[in-house]
């Protein structure tokens, strides 16, 4: 019974950490401020096409050099916070900002963050079951691999579904353009998947862009 409780506790704590940890870290370690009334109105107008709804907004100073143009929603339901850097409002084209906010709205609507938390909790609970010898090593290891692979596969499907919702709201090309513009701003090339990315919950950005482009072409 103690080992069962330990395994369940490991899964629950891991899921909670993944769900709440990024929100706590951002609030504690980043220099954030509340938006002004004008910024709040601007954000509302940019978020409306994608139907993004959050409980709080926090803005981080972007600095004097071109910033990362970060947009992210963190936190569990009813505690969701939209974090964004100032340059999203001052430096980006409106279409790019709309696309980024729509992408986050898609992730919120598909509960991507919650799925990821549960997936991590499940994998670590399975690992704890093997370590504590709650299950035989052979069957426990097989279960661990199965849970991990299913979680990775399902996580990709959820992310693609989130991108699809964003495309429904504001257009596939607009979302793809937003991803490409921000990647260019950060000086990175969107990567496409290979065998090593099979073990990641989120698909590579290049693959997400390619799917959005294919969708846009099919809709023409």
N, C-alpha and C positions, 0 to 999 in steps of 0.2 A: 504493500500500500504506500509506503514511503517513497519507493522508487517511482510508482505511478504519479504521485503528487509532484515529485521532482521533475519528471519529464513534462507534465502538463504545465508546471510553473515556468520551466525554461521556455516553452513555446509561447506562453502568455506574455512573459517579460520581454522576449525578443520582439514579438508583434507590437507590443506597446512602445518599445524603444524606437522601432522603425516608424511607427505612426506619429509619435509625439516628439521624438528626439530632434528632428530637423527644425521643428517650430521652436522648441526650447533653445536650441543652439543659436538660431537666427536672432531671437529676441535678446539673448544674453550677450552675444559676442559681436553683433554687428551694430554699427552706428545708424540707428533708425529714427525716423520722425513721422508724425502724422501728416497727411497731405493738407495743403491749404484748401480753402473752399474752391478756388479756381482749379486746382489740381484734381480735387475730388470730382468736380463736374467734368473735367477733361477725361478722367479715367472712366467715369460712368458712360460717357459718349463712346469711348473706344471699346469698352467691354460689352456694350449693349448688343451689337450684331452677333456676337458669340454667345450671348445670354449667360455671361459669367456672373455668379452671385456668391459673394463672400461676406464674412462677418466683420472683417477689419481690413484696413489697408495700411501698409507700412512702406515708407520710401527710404532708400539708402542713397547717400550722396555718391555721385559717379566720379568725382574728381575732375581735374583739369584736362586730362588726356581722354581720348575716346574710350568710353567705358564698355563693360561687357554686355550691356543691354539685357539685364537679367529680368525675367518674369517667372514667378513660381508661386503656386498656391500650396501652403503647408498647413498641417493640422487636421484633426478629425472633424467629422460633421458637427456643425454648430459651433465650431471653434476655428473655422477656416480663415486663414490670413493670406492676403495677396501681398507678396513682397515684390517690389520692383525698384530698379535703379532710376535715378533722376533722368538719365539720358534717354530712357524710353519715352519720356514726355517731351524732351527738349531737342533731341537729335534724330530720332527715327522718323521716317515717313509714316503718315497715318496708316496706310495699308499694312505696313510691317507690324506696327503696334497692334492693330486689329487682329492680324493673323496670329501673333503670339498669344494674345489674350484669349482668342478662340481656341487655340490649342490647349491652354490650361483649362478652359471651360469643358472641353471634351474629356480631359482626364478626370475632372471633378464628376462629370455626369456618369462616367463609366466606373467610378470608384477605383481608379488605378492605384492610388496610394494605399488604400485599404487592402486591396488584393495583394499588393507587394508585401505589406506587413504580415498578412496571414500566411503568405507563401514562405517568407523567411522564418516565421514562427514554426510552421510545419516542418521545414527542413531541419531546423535546430532541435525540435522535439524528437524527430526521428533519429538524429545523431545522438541525442541524450539517451534515447532508448537503447542504442547500441553500446554506448560507453558504460551505462549502468548495468548492462547485461540483463535488462528487462526482457529482451528478446534475444534469441540465438544470433550469433554474429553473422552467419551466412544470410539468414532471412532478413535480419535487421539491416545489413548493408544493402541487400537487394531493394528493400523498401525505401531506404534512404536515396538510392540512385533513382528509383521510380518517382518518388515524390519530387525530387529535384528536377528531373527532366520534364515532368508534367507541369510543374510550376513555371519553368522557363518558357515552355511552349505556350501555356495559357497566358502568361504575362505579356508575351508578344502579341497575342490575339487581342488582349484588352487594350494595349497601346495602339494597335492599328485601328481598333474600333473607336478609340478616342480621337484619333486623327480623322477618321471618317465623320464623326459628329462635327468636328470643326469644319471640315470641308462642306458638309451639308449647310452649315450656318453661314459661312462667309466665302466659300469657293475653294476648291482644291488648289488651284494655282496660287491664290493669295496666301494660303498657309505654307505651301512649298517655297514661295518667294521669301516669306518671312524667315523661314529656317535658313535659307541660303544667305540672305543678307546679314543675319546675325552671325553665322559662321564666318562669313567674309570679314565682318567687323572684328571678330576675335582672332582672325588670322589662322583659321583651321580649315581643313578640307573635310567635308562630311564623309565619314567612313562608311563603306559597305561591308556586309557580313562575310565572314569566312567560318571555318570550323571552330575557331576560338570563341566566336560570339554566340555559339550554341549554348554556352553556359552563362548567358546574361539574360536577366528578366526583360530588359528594355532593348528593342532592336536598334541597330546602328542608325544614326541620323540619315545617312545616305540612302539606306533602304526605305526609310519612311518617306523621304522626298521622292524617290523613284515611284513608290506606290501612289503618292498624291498626283504625280505627273501622269501616270497611267490612267488614273481615275478622271483627271481633267480631259485627257484625250478621248476617253470613251464617252464623255458627256457632250463633246462637241458635235 
